[in-house]
Amino acid sequence: MGGWRTCDVEYNQPYFVLGDLWESFKEWSAYGTGVPLILNDSDSVVQYYVPYLSGIQLYADSIKLSAKSRQPGEESDSDFRDSSSDGSSDCEPERRANVLREKRNNHIASEMSLRMDRLSLGDQHMLQEDLSSDDGEFVNSHSCLIFEYFERDPPYSREPLADKIADLAFRFPELKTLKSCDLLSLSWISVAWYPIYRIPTGPTLKDLDACFLTYHYLHTPVGGGQSPQAPVVTYPNDMDAVPKMSLPVFGLASYKFKGSLWTPNGTSDRHLANSLFRAADNRLRLLQVNQPDFSFFCRR
């Protein structure tokens, strides 16, 4: 995605606003994104894919979330507001919204605590290692699930990702204003990629019917060290150009993924794909998430 910001904390750590992430998907959602491939060891083609929202979970610290909702005069891109709020901190609807939000946070935090209690000690240790952030914050009773969505419609009756997010943001406006450095390391998104056409066109090839689920962290760690959750920032040579940030893939699932067409490096590519699949499976199991698309891909 183009553009990044710097979190206003002790460390000069880049972060992104979710609205900028969705903006980066707009063109792909409208026209698809091209994946260059080689057919028959010689013919170059570009297979186009459209992204769809498959699943998303946003977690935040309930204490920090409540503090932000009470801080006056804060900029709008970091304000956690109820959709019914008119922005006035003195009006009765705003006070009622704050009370309801606090009750919701306490309820979800309790559910998260119970979920952790159901895990074995070994799984809790693995979950804390995988889902802890660089600044030492671990999964705890303050981990609050503030939003989640899982797609259940058939693939070709879905809206592309950018359009779906726009619809969901009407009910949860924070989808466009939350910052990655305010989210906990539990936060993630899964994008489904379905093929639409290829250039140049030709006979239908089964190997080009492959569909993919990619999994990405939505949390950027606060701290100076390197982390697999940290986005990759690319600084262009042009001084006037905007630095770009890309989200690392931590998991992958595929459907109709066959043939050497997708694994030009042979065994190493297949091992990488298998490793990413296991990582996605492990995370969903540890979070006890039933993602419909992942379940469907696993049955095929």
PyMOL commands that set and color helices and strands:
alter all, ss='L'
color gray80, all
select helices_A, chain A and resi 18-24+26-31+62-70+76-78+92-118+121-131+155-157+161-171+173-176+180-182+206-209+260-262+267-286+292-299
alter helices_A, ss='H'
color red, helices_A
select strands_A, chain A and resi 5-6+14-15+33-39+43-61+143-150+188-199+211-217+232-234+244-246+249-255
alter strands_A, ss='S'
color yellow, strands_A
deselect
rebuild
show_as cartoon
